[in-house]
Amino acid sequence: MTRPAAPRKGRVPDPAAMAGLLESAYTRWHRPEEIQRDPLRFPRRYPAVPDQEAAGFIAAAFAFGRVAAFLPVLEALFARLGPTPAAFLAALDPDGARMAAEGLGHRFARPHHVAGLLLGTGAVLRQDGTLRGPVVRASRDGRGVTAGLRDLAVAVRAGSGPLDPGFLVPLEGRTGPLKRLHLFLRWMVRNDGIDLGAWPEIPAAALVFPMDVHVSRIARLLGLIPDRTSGPSLGDALALTTALRAFDPDDPVRFDFALSHLGISGKCSGKAGNACPDCPLAPVCSVRQGTP
């Protein structure tokens, strides 16, 4: 078994211990009852794949900042989109998109950005009937799923016409971890009673870990990726995916729901606290070991 990359200060997690503790965290957090605290709850409401795609792409676009802040915004938005959001979005024109998004925003995503997200997503659905096309093509062509997600983002931005989705859809050429796009893809590809398994054409082994500040902090504390002071990058996401392939080569991203919910729940702040003794990952965490 290949050892995960050691952090800068030289702490190397024991692979056997790490494997067992990751499984413990997976068992603790990867449960259906946790879905209600996760934006995944929105695409899971719909039985039809096009609606799952539409709801998943929109919900993932809002997945930044405090979960408690954006879940009510998404509740209000999906109430407006009705029982078949894919058809609703495909029929939108700019004025309809503005009406659907009126008064809805999250942090620096304003209603006109939400309108751009809705219009662009609807344009891709109207043309192709699905959002999977760019990602499946890139995967089959050997370009990888990240390239396919970038292509999807370009298509959505092109479809937004006179409206600008802003931060909700990544700009071409950005070097960040593309967390929200990789999160959306995890939902669509994996099939385990939590994720949807709507895109079986893409193997789970091809996924890239959705990297945000919570996951980045926890991965560094565990020694799964090198320690550094800058924010998470696509390189960090790829490094963590590679490290976790040592524990599950066919499905390394299955640990995402568990690791991210350590942060979402507030259980892990990155500092020693009352929650540490009950954390399943404490034995391999640098905080519990007293190392910086």
DANORFEN-V483337 format. One record per residue. N is the residue number from 1. BURIAL is b if it has 16 or more other C-alpha atoms within 10 Angstrom, else e. D_FIRST is the distance of its C-alpha to the first C-alpha in whole Angstrom. Layout:
BEGIN
n->{N N}
burial->{BURIAL BURIAL}
d_first->{D_FIRST D_FIRST}
END
This chain:
BEGIN
n->{1 2 3 4 5 6 7 8 9 10 11 12 13 14 15 16 17 18 19 20 21 22 23 24 25 26 27 28 29 30 31 32 33 34 35 36 37 38 39 40 41 42 43 44 45 46 47 48 49 50 51 52 53 54 55 56 57 58 59 60 61 62 63 64 65 66 67 68 69 70 71 72 73 74 75 76 77 78 79 80 81 82 83 84 85 86 87 88 89 90 91 92 93 94 95 96 97 98 99 100 101 102 103 104 105 106 107 108 109 110 111 112 113 114 115 116 117 118 119 120 121 122 123 124 125 126 127 128 129 130 131 132 133 134 135 136 137 138 139 140 141 142 143 144 145 146 147 148 149 150 151 152 153 154 155 156 157 158 159 160 161 162 163 164 165 166 167 168 169 170 171 172 173 174 175 176 177 178 179 180 181 182 183 184 185 186 187 188 189 190 191 192 193 194 195 196 197 198 199 200 201 202 203 204 205 206 207 208 209 210 211 212 213 214 215 216 217 218 219 220 221 222 223 224 225 226 227 228 229 230 231 232 233 234 235 236 237 238 239 240 241 242 243 244 245 246 247 248 249 250 251 252 253 254 255 256 257 258 259 260 261 262 263 264 265 266 267 268 269 270 271 272 273 274 275 276 277 278 279 280 281 282 283 284 285 286 287 288 289 290 291 292}
burial->{e e e b b b b e e e b b b e e e e b e e b b b b b b e e b b e e e b b e e b b b b b b b e b e e b b b b b b b b b b b b b b b b e e e e e b b e b b e e b b e e b e e b b b b b b b e b b b e b b b e b b e e b b b e e e b b b b b b b b b b b b b b b b b e e e b b b b b b b b b b e e e e b b b b b b b b b b b b b b b b b e e b b b b e b b b e e e e e b b b b b b b b b b b b b b b b e e b b b b b b e e b e b b b b b b b b b b b b b b b b b b b b b b b b e e e e b b b e b b b b b b b b b b b b b e e b b b b b b b b b b b b b b e e e b b b e e e e e b e e b b b b b b b b b b e e e e}
d_first->{0 4 6 9 12 15 18 21 22 19 18 14 13 11 8 9 13 12 11 14 16 15 16 19 20 20 22 25 25 25 28 31 33 31 32 36 35 33 34 33 36 38 36 36 39 40 40 40 38 40 41 37 36 39 39 35 36 38 37 34 36 37 34 34 36 37 36 39 41 40 40 44 44 42 44 47 46 45 48 50 48 49 47 46 45 44 48 49 47 48 51 51 54 53 56 54 51 53 55 51 50 53 52 49 46 43 43 44 44 47 49 50 46 45 48 46 43 45 47 44 42 45 46 43 43 47 46 43 43 39 37 34 35 34 31 30 32 30 27 28 30 26 27 25 25 26 29 30 31 32 35 35 36 39 40 41 42 45 46 47 50 52 50 47 44 43 40 39 38 36 38 37 35 34 31 29 26 29 27 30 30 26 27 30 27 25 28 29 26 24 26 25 29 28 27 30 28 31 30 28 28 25 22 20 17 19 20 20 20 24 24 27 28 27 23 23 24 22 19 20 21 17 16 14 17 19 22 25 29 29 29 26 26 24 22 21 20 18 16 16 15 12 11 11 10 6 8 11 11 14 16 14 18 19 18 21 24 22 22 25 27 26 28 31 32 32 30 28 30 28 30 30 33 34 31 28 28 28 25 22 20 22 20 18 20 22 25 25 24 27 25 27}
END
